[in-house]
Amino acid sequence: MSKAAELAALIGSQTAQSNRNLLINGGMQVAQRGNTTGHTSGGVYAPDRFKFNVGSLGTWSISKSTESPANQGFSNSLKLDCTTTASVSSGSFMLLQQILEGQNVQQLKFGTDNAESITFSFWIKSSKTGLVTVEIQHKNTSGDFFLRSSTFTIDSANTWEKKTITIVGNTAQDIKNDNSACFYLSYWFSAGSDFNGGTFNTSAWLDSTGNTNTRVSGSSINFADSTSNEIYITGAQLEVGEQATPFEHRSFADELARCQRYYAVRENTTGSLKYYGRTLQAYGAASAFGLIADYPVTMRATPTVSQSGTFGAYHANSGNNAMATAIQNLYVTSHSWGTGGWSGNSNFTAGDAVVMYAENNAKLMADAEL
């Protein structure tokens, strides 16, 4: 067999393998939270699993866009849009990251002589050109963090470009093996001297303690210097080895289920009141307990559950149907099965069967993000 045929066979076999991509929602298909605006601090999500962090660097909108590179099989991208400008100060930062559970990256064999290199590939389009830092950070069994960086260049403005970066594995430090946040992949789009004031490190895995100002290239640019600035990303893939393979296109249903391990929404979009068919039992005049909602998949951990919109309960009392007054609070002692209760002003009688309902646009949100 010729070398060309061997290479073709190798690429073909890699393409056929599933679960190559360690990232979730790399094609930016799933966006359960919808688009978000007005972000000046903290971490927020738009397309699922991609967390945008910004500090002292303008105001940003994050959205799922239909902009995508032509003829590459993508229909969506993640869009970052600057809406208020700012200058870079020492503590400024702007990064996009995906955080992984340690138990999902043990195949990297970090902490052994056989530690695998990892290759990150993606498509990017930006109104600005320049150098951007990509950083890998991981936590070891002892709880210490280690990091290593690389860079790529946005060569042409407003043009889709494919980028590929390979980072050598860490033979000295393992990755903690559990369901906590143990592995971080981050784009550092902009950073101040607190993060890039030292000698930029690309040649070794460093303990994050004491090396904060070596994380980002000193050539970092300011993406917040104009409200015309936009960044689009799609086709994000992280895989074992030194060779980037074609993007692993997974079905929407598959990506949604993977995302719902971390964040899940139950929403009434029927246009009218909807009964959920969940039967709770009244504990007293103002509370009822039972199964509120099934999570679509087992979540990573016990989620924090919140609500928006109007919920209520319907029950039978002494043979007469009666609608409970507006529920004031929802509280959930939740786990994989979503048990919990209602509490508020009501006319329940202990022992009543109570059926929950949601008015149009009401939703429950379960959050178990890393």
C-alpha positions in Angstrom: 0.0 0.0 0.0 1.3 3.4 -0.9 2.0 6.1 1.7 -0.9 8.2 0.3 -3.2 5.2 0.6 -2.1 4.5 4.2 -2.7 8.1 5.1 -6.2 8.0 3.5 -7.0 4.8 5.4 -5.8 6.3 8.7 -7.9 9.5 8.2 -10.9 7.4 7.2 -10.7 5.3 10.3 -10.3 8.3 12.6 -13.3 9.9 11.0 -15.4 6.9 11.6 -14.6 6.7 15.3 -17.2 8.3 17.6 -16.6 10.2 20.8 -13.4 11.7 19.5 -14.4 15.2 20.5 -13.9 15.7 24.2 -15.9 19.0 24.0 -19.7 19.2 24.1 -21.7 21.3 21.7 -18.7 22.3 19.6 -21.0 23.0 16.7 -22.9 25.5 18.9 -26.3 23.8 18.1 -27.7 23.9 21.6 -28.6 27.1 23.4 -31.1 26.3 26.2 -30.7 29.7 27.9 -31.2 31.8 24.8 -29.2 34.9 23.9 -27.9 37.1 26.7 -26.9 40.8 26.8 -25.4 43.4 29.0 -22.6 41.4 30.5 -19.8 43.3 32.3 -18.6 40.7 34.9 -18.9 37.1 36.0 -19.4 34.0 33.9 -22.4 33.5 31.6 -23.5 30.9 29.0 -25.3 31.3 25.7 -24.7 28.2 23.6 -24.5 25.5 26.2 -21.2 24.4 27.8 -19.3 27.5 26.6 -18.7 30.0 29.5 -17.9 33.6 28.8 -15.9 35.4 31.5 -15.2 39.1 31.4 -13.9 41.6 33.9 -13.2 45.4 33.6 -13.4 45.2 29.8 -16.6 46.6 28.4 -20.1 45.2 27.9 -20.8 42.1 25.9 -23.7 40.2 24.3 -23.4 36.4 23.8 -25.7 34.6 21.3 -26.2 31.6 19.1 -25.7 32.8 15.5 -26.6 31.3 12.1 -23.3 32.7 10.8 -21.0 29.8 9.8 -18.2 28.9 7.5 -19.4 27.9 4.0 -19.5 24.3 2.9 -18.2 22.9 6.2 -21.5 21.4 7.5 -22.0 23.9 10.3 -25.3 25.8 10.8 -24.5 27.8 13.9 -21.7 29.6 15.7 -21.2 31.3 19.1 -21.2 35.1 18.7 -19.5 37.6 21.1 -20.5 41.2 20.4 -19.0 44.3 22.1 -21.7 46.8 23.0 -19.7 49.2 25.3 -16.0 49.9 24.8 -13.3 49.9 27.4 -9.5 50.2 27.7 -7.4 47.4 29.1 -6.3 47.8 32.7 -4.0 45.6 34.7 -6.8 43.4 35.9 -8.8 43.2 32.6 -9.7 39.9 31.1 -12.0 38.4 28.5 -12.0 34.7 27.9 -14.3 31.9 26.6 -13.9 28.4 28.1 -15.3 25.0 28.4 -14.8 23.1 31.6 -14.7 19.3 31.7 -15.2 16.7 34.4 -11.9 15.0 35.3 -13.5 11.5 34.9 -14.1 12.3 31.2 -10.5 13.0 30.3 -8.6 10.1 32.0 -7.7 8.8 28.5 -5.2 11.6 28.3 -3.0 9.6 30.8 -1.6 12.7 32.4 0.8 12.0 35.2 2.4 9.0 33.4 5.2 8.5 30.9 2.5 7.8 28.3 0.7 11.2 28.7 -1.0 12.0 25.4 -0.7 15.2 23.4 -4.0 17.0 22.8 -5.1 18.8 19.6 -7.6 21.6 19.6 -9.1 22.7 16.3 -11.9 25.2 15.5 -13.2 27.8 13.1 -13.1 31.5 14.0 -14.2 34.8 12.4 -13.4 38.2 13.9 -13.5 41.8 13.0 -10.0 42.2 14.6 -6.8 40.5 13.7 -3.9 39.6 16.0 -2.6 37.0 18.4 -4.9 35.1 20.8 -3.8 32.8 23.6 -5.3 29.3 24.2 -4.7 27.8 27.6 -5.1 24.3 29.0 -5.4 24.1 32.8 -6.0 20.9 34.9 -6.4 19.9 38.5 -4.5 17.0 40.0 -5.5 14.6 42.7 -4.1 16.8 45.4 -6.2 19.7 44.2 -3.3 21.8 42.7 -3.7 23.4 39.2 -1.2 23.2 36.3 -1.4 25.1 33.1 0.2 25.4 29.7 -0.5 27.9 26.9 -0.2 28.3 23.1 -1.3 30.9 20.6 -2.9 31.3 17.2 -3.2 34.3 14.9 -6.4 35.7 13.4 -4.8 36.6 10.0 -7.7 38.2 8.1 -10.6 40.3 9.5 -14.2 39.2 8.9 -13.0 35.9 7.3 -13.6 32.4 8.5 -10.3 30.7 9.3 -9.6 27.2 10.7 -7.0 27.0 13.5 -5.3 24.0 14.9 -3.2 23.8 18.1 -1.4 20.9 19.7 -0.2 20.8 23.3 2.1 18.2 24.8 0.6 16.2 27.6 1.7 16.5 31.3 3.8 13.5 32.3 4.4 14.8 35.8 0.9 15.6 37.1 -2.3 13.5 36.9 -5.9 14.7 36.4 -8.3 14.2 39.4 -10.7 11.5 38.5 -14.2 12.6 39.6 -17.2 14.7 38.4 -15.8 18.0 39.5 -14.2 20.8 37.4 -10.8 19.4 36.6 -9.9 20.4 33.1 -10.3 23.9 31.5 -9.9 24.9 27.9 -9.8 28.7 27.5 -9.5 31.3 24.8 -7.9 34.4 26.3 -9.0 37.1 23.8 -7.8 40.0 25.9 -5.9 40.4 29.2 -4.1 43.0 31.3 -0.7 42.9 32.9 -1.9 40.8 35.9 -2.1 37.9 33.4 0.5 38.8 30.7 3.0 41.0 32.5 5.5 38.2 33.0 7.5 36.0 30.6 4.9 34.1 28.6 5.1 30.4 29.0 4.5 27.9 26.2 7.3 25.4 26.9 6.3 23.7 30.2 3.5 22.8 32.5 3.6 25.2 35.4 1.9 25.2 38.8 -0.7 28.0 38.5 0.4 29.3 41.9 2.8 32.2 41.4 2.6 32.0 37.6 -0.6 34.1 37.0 1.1 36.7 34.9 2.7 34.2 32.5 -0.6 32.8 31.3 -1.2 35.1 28.3 0.9 36.4 25.5 2.0 40.0 25.9 0.7 40.5 22.3 -2.8 40.2 23.6 -5.1 42.6 21.8 -8.1 44.7 23.1 -11.3 43.2 21.6 -13.3 45.8 23.5 -11.9 48.9 21.8 -14.9 49.3 19.4 -18.6 48.5 19.4 -18.1 47.1 15.9 -16.0 44.2 17.3 -17.5 40.8 16.9 -16.1 37.2 17.3 -17.7 34.1 15.9 -16.6 30.5 16.8 -17.8 27.1 15.7 -16.4 23.6 15.0 -14.6 23.5 18.3 -13.0 20.0 18.8 -10.5 18.7 21.4 -9.1 15.3 20.8 -6.3 12.9 21.8 -3.2 12.9 19.7 -1.1 15.2 17.6 -3.4 15.1 14.5 -6.6 17.1 14.0 -9.3 15.0 12.4 -12.5 16.2 10.7 -15.1 17.6 13.1 -17.3 15.0 14.7 -20.8 16.1 13.8 -23.2 14.7 16.3 -27.0 14.9 16.1 -28.9 17.7 17.9 -30.5 15.1 20.2 -27.1 13.7 21.2 -25.6 17.2 21.9 -28.8 18.2 23.8 -28.6 15.2 26.1 -24.9 15.8 26.8 -25.7 19.5 27.6 -28.6 18.5 29.9 -26.3 16.8 32.3 -25.2 20.3 33.3 -28.3 22.4 32.6 -31.9 21.5 31.8 -35.1 23.5 31.2 -38.7 22.5 31.5 -40.8 25.3 29.8 -44.4 25.7 28.9 -44.5 27.2 25.4 -48.0 26.1 24.5 -49.6 29.6 24.7 -51.9 28.6 27.5 -52.0 27.0 30.9 -50.6 23.5 31.0 -51.0 20.7 33.6 -47.9 18.7 34.1 -49.7 15.6 35.3 -47.6 15.5 38.5 -49.6 14.5 41.5 -48.3 15.9 44.8 -49.7 15.4 48.3 -50.7 18.3 50.4 -48.8 18.4 53.7 -50.8 21.2 55.2 -52.7 24.3 54.2 -49.8 25.9 52.4 -47.5 23.1 51.1 -47.4 20.0 49.0 -44.6 17.5 48.2 -43.9 15.0 45.5 -42.2 14.6 42.1 -42.1 18.0 40.4 -40.2 17.1 37.2 -38.1 14.3 35.8 -34.7 15.5 34.7 -34.2 14.4 31.1 -30.9 12.8 32.0 -29.1 12.1 35.3 -27.4 15.4 36.1 -23.8 15.8 37.0 -24.6 16.7 40.6 -27.6 17.8 42.7 -28.7 20.9 40.7 -29.8 24.3 41.9 -33.4 24.7 40.7 -35.0 28.1 39.9 -38.2 29.2 38.3 -39.5 32.0 36.1 -43.1 32.8 35.2 -46.2 31.7 37.0 -46.8 28.3 38.5 -49.7 27.0 40.6 -51.6 23.9 41.8 -55.0 22.5 41.4 -56.7 20.2 43.9 -60.0 18.7 45.1 -61.2 19.7 48.5 -64.4 18.1 50.0 -65.6 17.1 46.6 -65.3 20.7 45.2 -62.7 21.6 42.7 -60.7 24.7 43.7 -57.7 26.5 42.3 -55.1 27.3 44.8 -54.1 30.9 45.1 -50.8 32.0 43.5 -47.8 30.1 44.7 -45.3 32.4 46.4 -42.2 30.2 46.5 -40.9 27.1 44.9 -38.3 25.1 46.8 -36.7 21.9 45.7 -34.8 19.3 47.7 -33.6 17.8 44.5 -31.6 14.9 43.2 -31.7 12.9 40.0 -35.4 12.5 40.2 -36.4 16.1 40.9 -38.4 15.7 44.1 -39.5 18.8 45.9 -42.5 20.9 46.9 -44.7 23.9 46.7 -45.0 26.5 49.4 -47.2 29.6 49.4 -50.6 31.0 50.0 -53.1 28.2 49.3 -56.3 26.5 50.4 -54.9 23.0 50.6 -56.1 20.4 53.1 -53.6 17.9 54.4 -53.8 14.7 52.4 -55.2 16.4 49.3 -54.0 15.3 45.9 -52.5 18.3 44.2 -51.7 18.7 40.5 -49.1 21.3 39.4 -49.6 23.6 36.4 -47.6 26.2 34.6 -48.9 29.2 32.8 -47.5 30.2 29.4 -43.8 30.8 29.3 -43.3 29.6 32.9 -40.2 27.4 33.3 -38.1 25.5 35.7 -34.3 25.5 35.3 -32.0 23.0 36.9 -28.3 24.0 37.0 -25.5 21.6 37.7 -22.7 23.4 35.8 -19.1 23.0 36.7 
